[in-house]
Amino acid sequence: MNFLAAIAICLSSTPAHQCQRATAVHWFTVSETSLGLSTCMRDGMFAAARSRLLQGGDYPKVFCRPVDDISRQAAR
């Protein structure tokens, strides 16, 4: 199954369970899908590191969704 990664860059003062799109300093998605959940998480962390958006105590949080879910939501 293919997955799409979205990355939230949150401040160190934001608890991990509250790090989401609304509380993130930066939010972006990876343009290519990944085959498998673990590959999606890895690709998301690599994308966060390459983005150069991490500063000081900021941290990335990766969200992975199956591509099928995204297709169904777009069709609604």
C-alpha positions as CSV (number, residue, x, y, z in Angstrom):
1,M,0.0,0.0,0.0
2,N,1.3,3.5,-0.8
3,F,1.4,6.2,1.8
4,L,1.8,10.0,1.6
5,A,3.8,11.9,4.3
6,A,2.9,15.2,5.8
7,I,5.4,16.9,8.2
8,A,4.7,19.3,11.0
9,I,7.6,21.3,12.4
10,C,6.7,22.2,15.9
11,L,8.4,24.3,18.6
12,S,10.1,22.4,21.5
13,S,7.6,24.0,23.8
14,T,4.7,22.2,22.0
15,P,4.0,18.8,23.5
16,A,4.3,16.0,21.0
17,H,0.6,15.0,21.4
18,Q,-0.4,18.6,20.5
19,C,1.9,18.9,17.4
20,Q,-0.5,19.0,14.5
21,R,-1.2,21.2,11.5
22,A,-2.9,24.0,13.5
23,T,0.0,24.2,16.1
24,A,2.9,23.7,13.7
25,V,5.3,26.5,12.7
26,H,5.6,24.8,9.3
27,W,3.5,22.2,7.6
28,F,4.3,20.5,4.3
29,T,3.7,17.3,2.4
30,V,6.2,15.1,0.5
31,S,5.3,15.1,-3.2
32,E,6.1,11.4,-3.8
33,T,4.3,8.4,-2.2
34,S,6.1,5.8,-0.2
35,L,5.6,2.0,-0.4
36,G,4.8,1.0,3.2
37,L,4.3,2.8,6.5
38,S,7.9,2.5,7.7
39,T,9.2,3.8,4.4
40,C,6.8,6.7,4.7
41,M,8.0,7.6,8.2
42,R,11.6,7.4,7.1
43,D,11.0,9.5,3.9
44,G,9.2,12.1,6.0
45,M,12.1,12.4,8.5
46,F,14.6,12.7,5.6
47,A,12.3,15.4,4.0
48,A,12.2,17.3,7.3
49,A,16.0,17.3,7.6
50,R,16.4,18.4,3.9
51,S,13.8,21.2,4.3
52,R,16.2,23.3,6.4
53,L,13.1,24.4,8.4
54,L,14.3,22.9,11.7
55,Q,15.9,25.4,14.0
56,G,17.1,25.3,17.6
57,G,14.8,23.1,19.6
58,D,12.2,22.6,16.9
59,Y,11.2,19.0,16.0
60,P,9.5,17.2,13.1
61,K,6.4,15.0,13.5
62,V,5.6,12.9,10.5
63,F,2.0,11.9,9.6
64,C,1.5,9.1,7.0
65,R,-1.8,8.4,5.3
66,P,-2.7,5.7,2.9
67,V,-3.1,7.1,-0.6
68,D,-6.5,5.4,-0.8
69,D,-7.8,7.5,2.1
70,I,-6.8,10.7,0.3
71,S,-8.5,9.6,-3.0
72,R,-11.7,8.9,-1.1
73,Q,-11.7,12.2,0.7
74,A,-11.1,14.1,-2.6
75,A,-14.0,12.3,-4.2
76,R,-16.4,13.5,-1.5
